[in-house]
Amino acid sequence: MKIAGILLIIAGVVALIGGISYTSKDKAVDMGPLQIYTTEHHYIPVPAVLGFVAILGGGALLYASAKQLR
C-alpha cells in the first residue's frame, strides 16, 4: 500500500505540472533501402482536479499503511 501511495502522489504532481507528453516515431516511406521516418509529439492534458485527487488519495494510502503498522 505504501508504494501505491507514493506512486499516486508522484502521478498527482506530474498532473499538476501540466500533463503527459510523449513522442512517437512512424515510418512514412519504405522503398527498399530508402526509409523515411516522421516523429510526432503528442500531449495528453490532465485536469488539475485529478492531480489533487491523486495526491490526496496517495496521502490517504500512506496514512492508512502507517496506521496499520502500529
Secondary structure, DSSP 8 states (H G I E B T S, - for coil): -HHHHHHHHHHHHHHHHT-EEEEEEEEEEEETTEEEEEEEEEEE---HHHHHHHHHHHHHHHHHHHHHH-
